[in-house]
Amino acid sequence: MLWQLPPSVAAFQALFEGTASGIATWLRDDVALRPPTYGKTWTGKELVCRLLGFASEEFGGLVYTDAWSNGDRYALRFEGEIDGKPFQGIDVVHLDRAGNIALIEIFARPPAAMLALRDRMSLHVRNDPVASRLMGLAA
């Protein structure tokens, strides 16, 4: 790559490569997350930060193979494994004018690996009362 990722996108990538944390610094308060495992958008810095943290724990380090940019949008192609199932995907990170992350869209395949991820993420959410409350799952 002949160009550098903006600091916010580099921090996002580092989180999933398992080399750094601190993504919260770069998330807007109203950040939105569209994961591959739900037909829903999750919003808010506190919830999205927790969900990204849970996901990064499960992957054990993704390998990013390519990156593209189109203005304020960055596409990061990755490969990984969960429960012995390989998967591939694209993270699309949208930035605001200040360079903070406004929207994260994740596209991944195959479905069997994403179902395994969904099941593992559900365990994290159930064991985290704050995430459960923010997702509307707690009584």
C-alpha positions as CSV (number, residue, x, y, z in Angstrom):
1,M,0.0,0.0,0.0
2,L,1.5,3.3,-1.0
3,W,-0.8,5.4,1.2
4,Q,-1.4,5.3,5.0
5,L,-4.7,4.7,6.7
6,P,-6.0,7.5,8.8
7,P,-5.4,7.0,12.5
8,S,-9.0,6.0,13.3
9,V,-9.0,3.3,10.6
10,A,-5.5,2.1,11.6
11,A,-6.8,1.8,15.2
12,F,-9.8,-0.2,14.0
13,Q,-7.5,-2.6,12.0
14,A,-5.1,-2.9,14.9
15,L,-7.9,-3.9,17.3
16,F,-8.8,-6.9,15.1
17,E,-5.2,-7.8,14.3
18,G,-4.8,-8.1,18.1
19,T,-2.0,-5.5,18.2
20,A,-3.7,-2.6,20.0
21,S,-6.8,-1.4,21.7
22,G,-8.2,2.1,22.4
23,I,-10.7,2.2,19.6
24,A,-13.1,4.2,21.8
25,T,-11.0,7.3,21.2
26,W,-12.0,7.2,17.5
27,L,-15.7,6.3,17.7
28,R,-18.3,9.0,17.4
29,D,-20.9,9.1,20.2
30,D,-23.5,8.1,17.7
31,V,-21.4,5.5,15.9
32,A,-23.4,2.8,14.1
33,L,-22.4,-0.9,13.7
34,R,-23.9,-3.2,11.1
35,P,-22.4,-6.7,11.8
36,P,-22.8,-9.7,9.5
37,T,-24.6,-11.7,12.1
38,Y,-27.7,-9.6,12.6
39,G,-30.1,-7.8,10.4
40,K,-29.9,-4.9,12.7
41,T,-27.8,-1.8,13.2
42,W,-26.4,-1.2,16.7
43,T,-25.7,2.4,17.7
44,G,-23.9,4.3,20.4
45,K,-20.3,4.5,21.4
46,E,-20.6,2.4,24.6
47,L,-22.4,-0.5,23.0
48,V,-20.4,-0.5,19.7
49,C,-17.1,-0.4,21.7
50,R,-18.2,-3.4,23.8
51,L,-19.3,-5.4,20.7
52,L,-16.1,-4.6,18.8
53,G,-14.1,-5.7,21.9
54,F,-16.1,-9.0,22.1
55,A,-15.6,-9.7,18.4
56,S,-11.8,-9.0,18.6
57,E,-11.5,-11.4,21.5
58,E,-13.2,-14.2,19.4
59,F,-11.1,-13.8,16.3
60,G,-7.7,-14.2,17.9
61,G,-6.2,-11.9,15.2
62,L,-7.5,-11.3,11.8
63,V,-5.1,-10.9,8.8
64,Y,-5.9,-7.9,6.7
65,T,-4.9,-8.4,3.1
66,D,-6.1,-5.4,1.1
67,A,-7.4,-1.9,1.7
68,W,-9.2,0.6,-0.5
69,S,-10.4,4.1,0.0
70,N,-13.2,6.2,-1.6
71,G,-13.2,9.6,0.0
72,D,-14.3,9.1,3.6
73,R,-14.9,5.3,3.2
74,Y,-12.3,2.6,3.7
75,A,-12.7,-1.0,2.8
76,L,-10.4,-3.5,4.6
77,R,-10.4,-7.1,3.3
78,F,-9.6,-9.7,6.0
79,E,-9.3,-13.4,6.6
80,G,-9.6,-15.3,9.8
81,E,-10.8,-18.4,11.6
82,I,-13.4,-19.1,14.3
83,D,-14.1,-22.5,15.9
84,G,-11.8,-24.0,13.2
85,K,-13.9,-22.4,10.4
86,P,-12.1,-20.1,8.0
87,F,-13.9,-17.0,6.9
88,Q,-13.2,-13.9,4.8
89,G,-14.8,-10.5,4.6
90,I,-14.7,-6.8,4.2
91,D,-14.9,-4.1,6.9
92,V,-16.3,-0.8,5.5
93,V,-15.4,2.1,7.8
94,H,-17.1,5.4,7.2
95,L,-15.4,8.5,8.7
96,D,-16.9,11.9,9.6
97,R,-15.2,15.2,8.6
98,A,-13.1,15.1,11.8
99,G,-11.7,11.6,10.9
100,N,-13.7,9.8,13.6
101,I,-15.6,6.5,12.9
102,A,-19.3,7.2,12.1
103,L,-20.3,3.8,10.7
104,I,-18.9,0.3,10.5
105,E,-20.4,-2.2,8.1
106,I,-19.0,-5.8,8.1
107,F,-19.6,-8.3,5.3
108,A,-18.3,-11.8,5.9
109,R,-18.7,-15.4,4.6
110,P,-19.3,-18.3,4.8
111,P,-22.6,-18.4,6.8
112,A,-21.4,-21.4,9.0
113,A,-18.5,-19.3,10.3
114,M,-20.7,-16.3,10.9
115,L,-23.3,-18.4,12.8
116,A,-20.5,-19.6,15.0
117,L,-19.5,-16.0,15.6
118,R,-23.1,-15.1,16.4
119,D,-23.3,-17.9,19.0
120,R,-20.0,-16.8,20.7
121,M,-21.0,-13.1,20.6
122,S,-24.4,-14.0,22.2
123,L,-22.5,-15.5,25.2
124,H,-20.5,-12.3,25.6
125,V,-23.6,-10.2,25.5
126,R,-25.5,-12.4,28.0
127,N,-22.6,-12.2,30.4
128,D,-22.3,-8.4,30.2
129,P,-25.1,-6.7,31.9
130,V,-24.3,-3.3,30.3
131,A,-24.3,-4.7,26.7
132,S,-27.5,-6.6,27.5
133,R,-29.2,-3.5,28.7
134,L,-27.9,-1.4,25.8
135,M,-29.2,-4.0,23.3
136,G,-32.6,-4.1,25.1
137,L,-32.2,-7.7,26.3
138,A,-32.1,-7.0,30.0
139,A,-35.2,-6.8,32.1
